[in-house]
Structures are given as structure tokens and as C-alpha cells.
Amino acid sequence: MLQPATLDAPQPPHRPRAGTWVWRVLRTVLTLQALDAFLQPVLAGRFLSGDFAMLALHRQNGTYVGGLSMAVLALAFISWGLYQVPGRIVAGLATLGPIAGLQIFLGFTRSLGVHVPLGVAFIGLSGWLMFWVWTHQPAVRLSQRVKA
């Protein structure tokens, strides 16, 4: 017996969601920030092994990590407004900037007892957030779905 053919509605061509450029920029900046943060202990270790020029490079790279962390902070709030990003992820992204600033301060004051463990936590948080952002897709808020 023949089955009646079902008529499917024609599918519109796949288009990226409106506003996903912010998500791509967040992914890129967070990846650069995390990779740059992973470089910090390498530079510090090279300094501790006797390559004294690495301390200046560690200091300069720390300012890059801080700048990228502030960019992630701004992108986190923009993403929070555009997408349904969970609050804990936004909170994690938003803490990277202040923690990086504190790290820079602790490094210049040579408070290594706090600088080193906080750096380990910072790198762990950066890596985990980078993994989360790359494994999740942005969800457009309902108010934007109605407009589209």
C-alpha cells in the first residue's frame, strides 16, 4: 500500500543568527586571553631558571592579559544582553578583568604568596570558560526572535 506523500514546508536557507558576531568576537578574544594567560607561568619559569630577561616579558605579557580580560569583561555584558548566557558564566567572564588587575598589582608588589595561587586559579577559570564558550551556541533572546 502506498503511503500518502507529506508536504513539508520549504526550509529557508541557513543564515547565521542576528548578533552572532558578538559571540564569535567573544570566542576569539577569550581564546587569545586564555592562551596568553597560559604563557605567563612559562615566562615566570624561564625567569626562575636563570633567564632574567623573561621577567620583563612576563610583566609586559601580564598587561596584555589584563587588557584582553577587560575586553572579555565588556563582551560578557554585551553577550548577556543579547543571548541567554547563564548568570554563572557571565559572572565568571566578568571576574577575569578584576582578577587580572589584582594579579598585576600583586606582581608589582611582589606578593608572590597570593600572586602565584591566584594565577593558577585565573588560568583554570580562563581555560574552563574558553572551553564552555566553544562548546555552547548562543541563544537569541525571545524579544529578538519576535523581531526576526
URJO-V598470 format. One record per helix or strand of 2 or more residues. SS is the DSSP state (2 for helix, 1 for strand). FROM is the first residue (numbers start at 1). LEN is the number of residues. If there is no record, write none. Layout:
ss=(SS:SS)
from=(FROM:FROM)
len=(LEN:LEN)
This chain:
ss=(2:2:2:2:2)
from=(20:53:87:112:142)
len=(29:30:22:24:6)
